[in-house]
């Protein structure tokens, strides 16, 4: 038994490239309420770090189409999108658009 409360989850949030620069580090650990969704976590990130506000979610609260957001290495768009529920110990990774050339 971990001793963790049933009403809290600890998440590892990972940021890459321009998002890492804006947040100031690659990995953050944050606590959220049980049942928290990907959309709620991303909104919290935008609220905590004004440098990325509006860069992750669009005006309707959807993940911007050029971004990759992964829960435990799997694209959330292939799960339940912003409604994907995060569980204790999950990792959420946020990748900015990839520039082509």
Rosetta constraint file for C-alpha pairs under 8 A:
AtomPair CA 4 CA 8 HARMONIC 7.32 0.50
AtomPair CA 6 CA 34 HARMONIC 6.93 0.50
AtomPair CA 7 CA 33 HARMONIC 5.58 0.50
AtomPair CA 7 CA 34 HARMONIC 4.82 0.50
AtomPair CA 8 CA 31 HARMONIC 6.54 0.50
AtomPair CA 8 CA 32 HARMONIC 5.63 0.50
AtomPair CA 8 CA 33 HARMONIC 4.52 0.50
AtomPair CA 8 CA 34 HARMONIC 4.94 0.50
AtomPair CA 8 CA 88 HARMONIC 7.53 0.50
AtomPair CA 9 CA 31 HARMONIC 5.56 0.50
AtomPair CA 9 CA 32 HARMONIC 5.33 0.50
AtomPair CA 9 CA 33 HARMONIC 6.04 0.50
AtomPair CA 9 CA 34 HARMONIC 5.68 0.50
AtomPair CA 9 CA 86 HARMONIC 7.93 0.50
AtomPair CA 9 CA 87 HARMONIC 6.14 0.50
AtomPair CA 9 CA 88 HARMONIC 4.21 0.50
AtomPair CA 9 CA 89 HARMONIC 7.01 0.50
AtomPair CA 10 CA 29 HARMONIC 6.84 0.50
AtomPair CA 10 CA 30 HARMONIC 5.76 0.50
AtomPair CA 10 CA 31 HARMONIC 4.49 0.50
AtomPair CA 10 CA 32 HARMONIC 6.48 0.50
AtomPair CA 10 CA 87 HARMONIC 7.87 0.50
AtomPair CA 10 CA 88 HARMONIC 5.15 0.50
AtomPair CA 10 CA 89 HARMONIC 5.58 0.50
AtomPair CA 10 CA 90 HARMONIC 7.50 0.50
AtomPair CA 11 CA 29 HARMONIC 5.64 0.50
AtomPair CA 11 CA 30 HARMONIC 5.48 0.50
AtomPair CA 11 CA 31 HARMONIC 6.23 0.50
AtomPair CA 11 CA 32 HARMONIC 7.59 0.50
AtomPair CA 11 CA 86 HARMONIC 7.92 0.50
AtomPair CA 11 CA 87 HARMONIC 7.71 0.50
AtomPair CA 11 CA 88 HARMONIC 6.29 0.50
AtomPair CA 11 CA 89 HARMONIC 5.34 0.50
AtomPair CA 11 CA 90 HARMONIC 5.30 0.50
AtomPair CA 11 CA 91 HARMONIC 5.85 0.50
AtomPair CA 11 CA 92 HARMONIC 7.36 0.50
AtomPair CA 12 CA 27 HARMONIC 6.70 0.50
AtomPair CA 12 CA 28 HARMONIC 5.82 0.50
AtomPair CA 12 CA 29 HARMONIC 4.65 0.50
AtomPair CA 12 CA 30 HARMONIC 6.68 0.50
AtomPair CA 12 CA 89 HARMONIC 7.00 0.50
AtomPair CA 12 CA 90 HARMONIC 6.38 0.50
AtomPair CA 12 CA 91 HARMONIC 4.65 0.50
AtomPair CA 12 CA 92 HARMONIC 6.31 0.50
AtomPair CA 13 CA 27 HARMONIC 5.59 0.50
AtomPair CA 13 CA 28 HARMONIC 5.07 0.50
AtomPair CA 13 CA 29 HARMONIC 6.08 0.50
AtomPair CA 13 CA 30 HARMONIC 7.51 0.50
AtomPair CA 13 CA 91 HARMONIC 5.82 0.50
AtomPair CA 13 CA 92 HARMONIC 4.95 0.50
AtomPair CA 13 CA 93 HARMONIC 5.91 0.50
AtomPair CA 13 CA 94 HARMONIC 7.89 0.50
AtomPair CA 14 CA 26 HARMONIC 5.56 0.50
AtomPair CA 14 CA 27 HARMONIC 4.59 0.50
AtomPair CA 14 CA 28 HARMONIC 6.54 0.50
AtomPair CA 14 CA 91 HARMONIC 7.26 0.50
AtomPair CA 14 CA 92 HARMONIC 6.14 0.50
AtomPair CA 14 CA 93 HARMONIC 4.53 0.50
AtomPair CA 14 CA 94 HARMONIC 6.26 0.50
AtomPair CA 15 CA 19 HARMONIC 5.54 0.50
AtomPair CA 15 CA 20 HARMONIC 4.75 0.50
AtomPair CA 15 CA 23 HARMONIC 7.71 0.50
AtomPair CA 15 CA 25 HARMONIC 7.46 0.50
AtomPair CA 15 CA 26 HARMONIC 5.08 0.50
AtomPair CA 15 CA 27 HARMONIC 6.48 0.50
AtomPair CA 15 CA 93 HARMONIC 5.93 0.50
AtomPair CA 15 CA 94 HARMONIC 5.17 0.50
AtomPair CA 15 CA 95 HARMONIC 6.48 0.50
AtomPair CA 16 CA 20 HARMONIC 4.84 0.50
AtomPair CA 16 CA 21 HARMONIC 7.96 0.50
AtomPair CA 16 CA 26 HARMONIC 6.58 0.50
AtomPair CA 16 CA 93 HARMONIC 7.86 0.50
AtomPair CA 16 CA 94 HARMONIC 6.49 0.50
AtomPair CA 16 CA 95 HARMONIC 5.37 0.50
AtomPair CA 16 CA 96 HARMONIC 7.01 0.50
AtomPair CA 17 CA 21 HARMONIC 6.54 0.50
AtomPair CA 17 CA 95 HARMONIC 7.26 0.50
AtomPair CA 17 CA 96 HARMONIC 6.90 0.50
AtomPair CA 18 CA 22 HARMONIC 6.24 0.50
AtomPair CA 18 CA 96 HARMONIC 6.73 0.50
AtomPair CA 19 CA 23 HARMONIC 6.06 0.50
AtomPair CA 19 CA 52 HARMONIC 7.02 0.50
AtomPair CA 19 CA 94 HARMONIC 7.59 0.50
AtomPair CA 19 CA 95 HARMONIC 7.33 0.50
AtomPair CA 19 CA 96 HARMONIC 6.72 0.50
AtomPair CA 20 CA 24 HARMONIC 5.73 0.50
AtomPair CA 20 CA 25 HARMONIC 5.46 0.50
AtomPair CA 20 CA 26 HARMONIC 5.31 0.50
AtomPair CA 21 CA 25 HARMONIC 6.85 0.50
AtomPair CA 22 CA 49 HARMONIC 7.64 0.50
AtomPair CA 22 CA 51 HARMONIC 5.70 0.50
AtomPair CA 22 CA 52 HARMONIC 6.58 0.50
AtomPair CA 23 CA 49 HARMONIC 6.41 0.50
AtomPair CA 23 CA 51 HARMONIC 7.45 0.50
AtomPair CA 23 CA 52 HARMONIC 7.75 0.50
AtomPair CA 32 CA 36 HARMONIC 6.50 0.50
AtomPair CA 32 CA 41 HARMONIC 7.96 0.50
AtomPair CA 34 CA 86 HARMONIC 7.80 0.50
AtomPair CA 34 CA 87 HARMONIC 7.14 0.50
AtomPair CA 34 CA 88 HARMONIC 7.97 0.50
AtomPair CA 35 CA 85 HARMONIC 5.78 0.50
AtomPair CA 35 CA 86 HARMONIC 6.57 0.50
AtomPair CA 35 CA 87 HARMONIC 7.35 0.50
AtomPair CA 36 CA 40 HARMONIC 6.27 0.50
AtomPair CA 36 CA 41 HARMONIC 7.06 0.50
AtomPair CA 36 CA 85 HARMONIC 5.77 0.50
AtomPair CA 36 CA 86 HARMONIC 5.80 0.50
AtomPair CA 36 CA 87 HARMONIC 7.97 0.50
AtomPair CA 37 CA 41 HARMONIC 6.38 0.50
AtomPair CA 37 CA 82 HARMONIC 6.37 0.50
AtomPair CA 37 CA 83 HARMONIC 5.31 0.50
AtomPair CA 37 CA 84 HARMONIC 5.30 0.50
AtomPair CA 37 CA 85 HARMONIC 4.30 0.50
AtomPair CA 37 CA 86 HARMONIC 5.61 0.50
AtomPair CA 38 CA 42 HARMONIC 6.14 0.50
AtomPair CA 38 CA 81 HARMONIC 7.36 0.50
AtomPair CA 38 CA 82 HARMONIC 4.85 0.50
AtomPair CA 38 CA 83 HARMONIC 6.15 0.50
AtomPair CA 38 CA 84 HARMONIC 5.50 0.50
AtomPair CA 38 CA 85 HARMONIC 6.29 0.50
AtomPair CA 38 CA 86 HARMONIC 6.45 0.50
AtomPair CA 39 CA 43 HARMONIC 6.08 0.50
AtomPair CA 39 CA 61 HARMONIC 7.04 0.50
AtomPair CA 39 CA 62 HARMONIC 7.42 0.50
AtomPair CA 39 CA 63 HARMONIC 7.81 0.50
AtomPair CA 39 CA 81 HARMONIC 7.90 0.50
AtomPair CA 39 CA 82 HARMONIC 4.24 0.50
AtomPair CA 39 CA 83 HARMONIC 6.35 0.50
AtomPair CA 39 CA 84 HARMONIC 7.81 0.50
AtomPair CA 40 CA 44 HARMONIC 6.14 0.50
AtomPair CA 40 CA 82 HARMONIC 7.72 0.50
AtomPair CA 41 CA 45 HARMONIC 6.29 0.50
AtomPair CA 42 CA 46 HARMONIC 6.30 0.50
AtomPair CA 42 CA 56 HARMONIC 7.13 0.50
AtomPair CA 42 CA 57 HARMONIC 7.36 0.50
AtomPair CA 43 CA 47 HARMONIC 6.15 0.50
AtomPair CA 43 CA 57 HARMONIC 7.36 0.50
AtomPair CA 43 CA 61 HARMONIC 7.97 0.50
AtomPair CA 44 CA 48 HARMONIC 6.06 0.50
AtomPair CA 45 CA 49 HARMONIC 5.93 0.50
AtomPair CA 45 CA 52 HARMONIC 7.87 0.50
AtomPair CA 45 CA 53 HARMONIC 7.98 0.50
AtomPair CA 46 CA 50 HARMONIC 5.97 0.50
AtomPair CA 46 CA 51 HARMONIC 7.78 0.50
AtomPair CA 46 CA 52 HARMONIC 5.62 0.50
AtomPair CA 46 CA 53 HARMONIC 4.38 0.50
AtomPair CA 46 CA 54 HARMONIC 7.10 0.50
AtomPair CA 46 CA 56 HARMONIC 7.44 0.50
AtomPair CA 47 CA 53 HARMONIC 6.68 0.50
AtomPair CA 49 CA 53 HARMONIC 6.74 0.50
AtomPair CA 52 CA 56 HARMONIC 6.87 0.50
AtomPair CA 53 CA 57 HARMONIC 7.94 0.50
AtomPair CA 54 CA 58 HARMONIC 6.34 0.50
AtomPair CA 54 CA 59 HARMONIC 7.81 0.50
AtomPair CA 55 CA 64 HARMONIC 7.53 0.50
AtomPair CA 56 CA 63 HARMONIC 5.91 0.50
AtomPair CA 56 CA 64 HARMONIC 5.83 0.50
AtomPair CA 56 CA 67 HARMONIC 7.33 0.50
AtomPair CA 57 CA 61 HARMONIC 5.24 0.50
AtomPair CA 57 CA 62 HARMONIC 5.28 0.50
AtomPair CA 57 CA 63 HARMONIC 4.59 0.50
AtomPair CA 57 CA 64 HARMONIC 5.43 0.50
AtomPair CA 58 CA 62 HARMONIC 5.45 0.50
AtomPair CA 58 CA 63 HARMONIC 6.29 0.50
AtomPair CA 58 CA 64 HARMONIC 5.68 0.50
AtomPair CA 62 CA 82 HARMONIC 6.63 0.50
AtomPair CA 63 CA 67 HARMONIC 7.08 0.50
AtomPair CA 63 CA 81 HARMONIC 7.93 0.50
AtomPair CA 63 CA 82 HARMONIC 7.08 0.50
AtomPair CA 66 CA 96 HARMONIC 7.35 0.50
AtomPair CA 66 CA 97 HARMONIC 5.20 0.50
AtomPair CA 66 CA 98 HARMONIC 7.99 0.50
AtomPair CA 67 CA 94 HARMONIC 7.39 0.50
AtomPair CA 67 CA 95 HARMONIC 5.92 0.50
AtomPair CA 67 CA 96 HARMONIC 5.20 0.50
AtomPair CA 67 CA 97 HARMONIC 5.24 0.50
AtomPair CA 68 CA 75 HARMONIC 6.73 0.50
AtomPair CA 68 CA 93 HARMONIC 7.96 0.50
AtomPair CA 68 CA 94 HARMONIC 6.02 0.50
AtomPair CA 68 CA 95 HARMONIC 5.07 0.50
AtomPair CA 68 CA 96 HARMONIC 6.76 0.50
AtomPair CA 68 CA 97 HARMONIC 7.48 0.50
AtomPair CA 69 CA 75 HARMONIC 5.75 0.50
AtomPair CA 69 CA 76 HARMONIC 6.06 0.50
AtomPair CA 69 CA 77 HARMONIC 7.97 0.50
AtomPair CA 69 CA 92 HARMONIC 6.96 0.50
AtomPair CA 69 CA 93 HARMONIC 5.59 0.50
AtomPair CA 69 CA 94 HARMONIC 4.70 0.50
AtomPair CA 69 CA 95 HARMONIC 6.32 0.50
AtomPair CA 70 CA 74 HARMONIC 4.86 0.50
AtomPair CA 70 CA 75 HARMONIC 4.33 0.50
AtomPair CA 70 CA 76 HARMONIC 5.49 0.50
AtomPair CA 70 CA 91 HARMONIC 7.90 0.50
AtomPair CA 70 CA 92 HARMONIC 5.57 0.50
AtomPair CA 70 CA 93 HARMONIC 5.05 0.50
AtomPair CA 70 CA 94 HARMONIC 6.67 0.50
AtomPair CA 71 CA 75 HARMONIC 6.40 0.50
AtomPair CA 71 CA 76 HARMONIC 6.07 0.50
AtomPair CA 71 CA 86 HARMONIC 7.94 0.50
AtomPair CA 71 CA 90 HARMONIC 6.87 0.50
AtomPair CA 71 CA 91 HARMONIC 5.72 0.50
AtomPair CA 71 CA 92 HARMONIC 4.68 0.50
AtomPair CA 71 CA 93 HARMONIC 6.60 0.50
AtomPair CA 72 CA 90 HARMONIC 6.11 0.50
AtomPair CA 72 CA 91 HARMONIC 5.05 0.50
AtomPair CA 72 CA 92 HARMONIC 6.34 0.50
AtomPair CA 72 CA 93 HARMONIC 7.80 0.50
AtomPair CA 73 CA 91 HARMONIC 7.86 0.50
AtomPair CA 73 CA 92 HARMONIC 7.96 0.50
AtomPair CA 73 CA 93 HARMONIC 7.60 0.50
AtomPair CA 74 CA 78 HARMONIC 7.49 0.50
AtomPair CA 75 CA 79 HARMONIC 7.10 0.50
AtomPair CA 76 CA 80 HARMONIC 6.19 0.50
AtomPair CA 76 CA 81 HARMONIC 4.84 0.50
AtomPair CA 76 CA 82 HARMONIC 7.23 0.50
AtomPair CA 76 CA 84 HARMONIC 6.76 0.50
AtomPair CA 77 CA 81 HARMONIC 4.36 0.50
AtomPair CA 77 CA 82 HARMONIC 7.79 0.50
AtomPair CA 79 CA 84 HARMONIC 6.41 0.50
AtomPair CA 80 CA 84 HARMONIC 4.57 0.50
AtomPair CA 86 CA 90 HARMONIC 6.42 0.50
